Amino acid sequence: MSSQEEILSDGRFSCVARDPRFWEMPEKERKVKIDKRFRAMFHDKKFKLRYTVDKRGRPVNYSSTENLRKFYALSESDSDLSEGDSKELKVKKKKKKKAKGKGEADS
C-alpha cells in the first residue's frame, strides 16, 4: 500500500486533504446534546435492554444504554447542574442521617 504522503501528493487526490467534507467530525459536534428533561434515559430501567445477539446473529454482550452514551451527551450546562444536584442530594442525605442519629440518641 502507498503511504498517506504519496496519496496526498498525487494531483488527483490533493483536494481531499483540503476539502472539509472529508475531515473527521469533532467529538463535541458528533454527539447530540440532551437537556436535563431527558437525562433519565441514561439510568432508567425502561431504556435499558440487554442484547445477546446482534442483527446478524453473532453473540454480543452490551446494553442499549452503551449506545445511548455513544450517540448522546448531556448539554454542558445541564451536566454541571446534574453534578451539583447530586452533590446537594448527598449533603442533604448526610444531614438527615445526622439528624436521625441525634434524635435516636436523645430518646
N, C-alpha and C positions, 0 to 999 in steps of 0.2 A: 504494500500500500504506500501511496505517496504521503509525504509529510504535509502537515497543515500549511506550512510556508509555501511549498510548491504549488499547492492548490490555489492559494490566495494570490500568488504571483502570476498565475495563468490569467490572461486577459479575459477569458470567457467567464471566470468566476470572481474577478476582483471586486465587482459591485456588491457581492454578497456580504462582505465584511462591513461595508458602509451602509447597507440597507437596514433600516430599523425593523422591518418585517421579520428578519431572521435573528434578531437579538433575543437573548433569553429574558423572560419576564422576571422582574424583581420579586422577591418573596413578599414584600409589602403589598404589591398590587395583585399578586397571584391569588391570595385568599380573599373571599368575600367577607366584608365586615358585618358582624351581627351585633345588634344592640342588646341592652340588658333585658328586654322583653323576651328574648328567645334564648337566653343563656341556660335555661333549664334543660334544653335538648342535649347539652353536653353531659349531664349527670342523671337525667330522668330515666327510669327503667322502661318507660314506654318507647323510648327512642333506641334502646339497646337491643340488638339482635345478634346472636352468636351464629356465625356461619361455620359449617363443617365442610362444605364443598363450594368451589367457585362455579362460575357459569358454565364451565366446560367439564365439570365433574371431578376435578382434581381436589384432593383434600387440602383444606386450609384451616388455620387457627387464628381467626381475628374476629372482631365485632364491628358493628356499624358505627360505633362511637369513634373508632380509629379513623374511619373515613370522614366523619364529620370534622374531626380535628385537622385532618389533612386539607380539607377544602374551605373550611370556615374559621374565622378568628373573631374574637370579641373586639369591638371597637376600643381604641386605646383609652378613651375617657371612661368607658363602661368597665373595662378590665381594672382600671385604677379604683373605680368605685366598688367593684365587687371585692377587690382585695381589702379595701377599707372597711366594707361591710362585714367581711368575715372576721377581721381583727376586732371590730366593735362587738360582734356577737361573742367572741371568745372572752373579751373583757367582761361583758355582761354576765356570761355564764359563771365566770370566776367569782364575780361579786355576789351572785345568787348563792353559790355554794358556800361562800364565806358567811353570808347572812344566815343560811340554814344551819351551818355548823355552830354558830354563836347561839342561835335560838334553841338548839337541842342541848347545848351545854348548860344554858340557864335553867332549863326545866328538869 
